[in-house]
């Protein structure tokens, strides 16, 4: 049972879609570690090959072209283990098959946030966003340790993102009326964004698909955090972008809950902070405003990125 040598993402994605081509290898890996194999559950979402071996263990298999995600995930699980107030997966086993590294991790209890978020009441959404802000802050208090070795470093990453930002957003279809203000923002970005501040752990993806919720007597709460394949280190506000775009979505009380949880005093929510967050949002490794900012009809409601930052992060 062998895994193929795949060097481009399109080929990998097509191969990944045929579960029968890789599920036997997953079972063979489980057998090699003498791990249980119940009724496997294949997770259709996400980038890597992820299969539940039973109701307690998950195998995560990384194609060679995504080896950096394996390095980030393994490193993050090691650095964060036992240091957070909410559960994260435990690392049970690791290895490599035909150049494909893999991890076996524990399965966390809870419901994926994306399944629950649309049905939450406004009060529950405020609470969950405050808890997410607090989780982000808690993660960023953990010393980065070996994660500091992940390349590129924050400054190099940011400067690379600045260099290709305009071309990226033109390709993704950003309306032309925003390009002039994007150029202005990029001209200021290197000064707006701290390049040499002490780096903290960033996941880049505090989005509903990457955390778990649990239901208690008073409603839903954050119950777990998973998927650390995009971890890097850098300026902490970078991790506010996912929940800002996908969850707070311009609702003042939700934005305030996120900021309160993270620890940003109301006195510091000013034009400079919003402009820095706007720059970071356009420079994010997954930036795609038209598809990721969950504010209905926002391109028709604003004329430039200054107006957009006020729409996303209202006072």
SVG drawing of the C-alpha trace seen along z (x, -y; Angstrom):
<svg xmlns="http://www.w3.org/2000/svg" viewBox="-32 -58 46 62">
<polyline fill="none" stroke="black" stroke-width="0.4" points="0.0,0.0 1.7,-3.1 0.9,-6.8 1.6,-8.6 4.2,-11.3 2.0,-14.4 3.6,-17.8 0.7,-20.1 -2.5,-20.9 -5.0,-20.3 -3.7,-16.7 -3.8,-16.2 -7.3,-17.5 -8.6,-15.2 -6.8,-12.2 -8.1,-13.1 -11.7,-13.1 -11.5,-9.3 -11.5,-7.9 -11.1,-4.4 -7.6,-5.2 -6.2,-6.2 -8.5,-4.8 -6.7,-1.4 -3.4,-3.2 -5.0,-4.9 -6.0,-1.6 -2.5,-0.2 -1.0,-3.1 -3.4,-2.5 -2.5,1.2 1.2,0.3 0.7,-1.6 -1.7,1.0 -4.4,-1.5 -8.1,-0.7 -10.0,-0.8 -13.8,-1.0 -16.1,-2.4 -13.9,-5.1 -15.3,-8.6 -13.8,-10.6 -13.9,-14.4 -14.7,-15.9 -13.7,-19.5 -10.3,-20.8 -7.1,-20.6 -5.4,-17.4 -6.6,-13.8 -8.4,-13.4 -10.1,-10.2 -11.6,-9.3 -10.3,-5.8 -13.0,-5.4 -14.8,-7.8 -11.5,-8.6 -8.7,-9.0 -8.1,-10.9 -5.5,-10.3 -4.3,-13.4 -2.2,-12.7 -0.3,-15.5 0.7,-15.4 4.4,-16.2 3.6,-19.7 1.8,-20.6 4.6,-19.4 4.9,-22.9 1.4,-22.3 2.5,-19.1 5.5,-21.0 3.2,-23.8 0.6,-21.4 3.0,-19.1 4.9,-22.1 1.8,-23.9 0.4,-20.8 3.7,-20.4 4.0,-24.0 0.3,-24.4 -0.2,-21.1 -1.4,-21.6 -1.1,-25.4 -4.7,-26.3 -8.0,-26.4 -9.8,-24.7 -9.1,-21.3 -6.9,-20.8 -6.0,-17.5 -3.3,-15.3 -0.6,-13.9 -0.8,-10.1 1.5,-9.0 3.4,-10.4 5.3,-9.1 5.8,-9.2 4.6,-7.0 6.1,-7.4 7.1,-11.0 3.6,-11.8 4.0,-12.8 1.1,-12.0 -0.2,-12.6 -2.6,-10.6 -4.5,-12.9 -7.3,-12.6 -10.9,-13.4 -12.4,-16.3 -15.9,-16.4 -18.2,-19.1 -20.0,-20.4 -18.1,-22.2 -18.8,-25.9 -19.9,-26.3 -22.8,-23.9 -24.1,-25.9 -23.2,-29.5 -26.1,-30.4 -28.7,-29.2 -27.2,-31.0 -29.1,-33.8 -27.5,-37.3 -26.7,-36.8 -25.0,-33.5 -23.0,-35.0 -21.8,-37.8 -20.6,-35.3 -19.0,-33.0 -17.1,-35.8 -15.9,-37.1 -14.7,-33.6 -12.9,-33.3 -11.2,-36.6 -10.1,-35.3 -8.8,-32.0 -6.8,-34.0 -5.2,-36.1 -4.5,-32.9 -2.8,-31.2 -0.7,-34.3 0.5,-34.2 2.2,-30.8 5.9,-31.2 6.3,-30.4 9.4,-28.2 10.2,-26.1 7.5,-27.8 9.8,-30.7 11.7,-28.7 8.8,-28.5 9.6,-30.4 9.1,-33.0 9.5,-35.1 6.8,-37.8 8.6,-40.7 9.5,-38.7 6.0,-37.3 4.4,-40.7 6.7,-42.3 6.0,-39.4 2.3,-39.9 2.6,-43.6 4.5,-43.0 1.9,-40.8 -1.3,-42.2 -2.6,-44.3 -2.2,-41.6 -3.9,-39.1 -7.0,-41.2 -7.2,-42.2 -7.2,-38.4 -9.8,-37.7 -12.1,-40.4 -11.9,-43.2 -14.0,-46.0 -11.8,-48.7 -13.2,-51.5 -11.2,-50.0 -7.8,-49.8 -6.7,-53.4 -7.4,-53.2 -5.7,-49.8 -2.6,-51.4 -2.7,-54.0 -3.1,-51.4 -0.2,-49.3 2.0,-52.4 1.4,-52.8 1.3,-49.1 5.0,-48.7 4.6,-51.6 1.1,-50.6 2.0,-47.0 4.7,-46.3 7.4,-44.3 9.8,-43.6 7.5,-43.3 8.0,-40.2 6.2,-37.5 3.3,-35.5 1.6,-32.2 -0.8,-32.9 -3.2,-30.2 -4.5,-32.6 -7.8,-30.7 -10.1,-31.4 -13.1,-30.7 -16.2,-28.6 -14.8,-25.5 -11.8,-25.3 -13.4,-25.4 -15.9,-23.3 -18.9,-24.4 -20.5,-22.7 -24.0,-23.2 -24.4,-23.9 -27.4,-25.0 -27.1,-28.6 -26.4,-27.9 -23.4,-27.4 -19.8,-27.9 -16.4,-27.4 -15.4,-23.8 -12.3,-23.1 -9.8,-24.3 -8.3,-22.3 -6.5,-22.5 -3.1,-24.2 -1.7,-23.6 -1.4,-27.3 0.3,-28.3 3.1,-31.0 4.4,-33.6 3.9,-37.4 1.8,-40.4 -1.2,-39.3 -4.0,-41.3 -3.6,-39.2 -5.8,-36.5 -8.7,-38.9 -9.4,-38.9 -11.2,-35.6 -13.7,-36.2 -14.1,-39.8 -15.0,-38.8 -16.9,-35.6 -18.6,-36.1 -18.8,-39.7 -19.6,-40.9 -20.0,-44.6 -22.4,-44.1 -21.2,-46.6 -22.0,-44.5 -20.3,-41.4 -17.2,-43.4 -17.1,-44.8 -17.4,-41.3 -14.5,-40.1 -12.3,-43.0 -13.3,-42.8 -12.4,-39.1 -9.1,-39.8 -8.3,-42.6 -8.5,-45.8 -9.7,-48.7 -12.5,-50.7 -10.2,-53.8 -7.8,-52.1 -10.5,-51.3 -9.6,-54.3 -8.9,-55.1 -5.3,-53.8 -6.3,-50.4 -9.0,-50.0 -6.6,-51.0 -4.0,-48.5 -6.7,-45.8 -7.8,-46.7 -4.2,-46.4 -3.8,-43.0 -7.1,-41.8 -6.0,-42.6 -2.6,-41.0 -3.8,-37.9 -2.6,-34.7 -6.2,-33.7 -7.5,-37.2 -10.5,-37.2 -12.8,-40.1 -15.6,-39.4 -16.1,-35.9 -15.0,-36.2 -16.5,-39.4 -20.0,-38.3 -21.7,-41.6 -24.5,-41.5 -23.9,-43.7 -20.8,-45.4 -19.2,-46.4 -22.3,-48.5 -22.4,-50.1 -18.9,-51.7 -16.7,-53.5 -13.2,-52.8 -11.3,-50.8 -11.6,-53.6 -15.3,-53.3 -15.0,-49.5 -13.0,-49.5 -15.7,-51.5 -18.3,-49.1 -16.4,-46.0 -15.3,-47.5 -18.0,-50.1 -17.7,-52.2"/>
</svg>
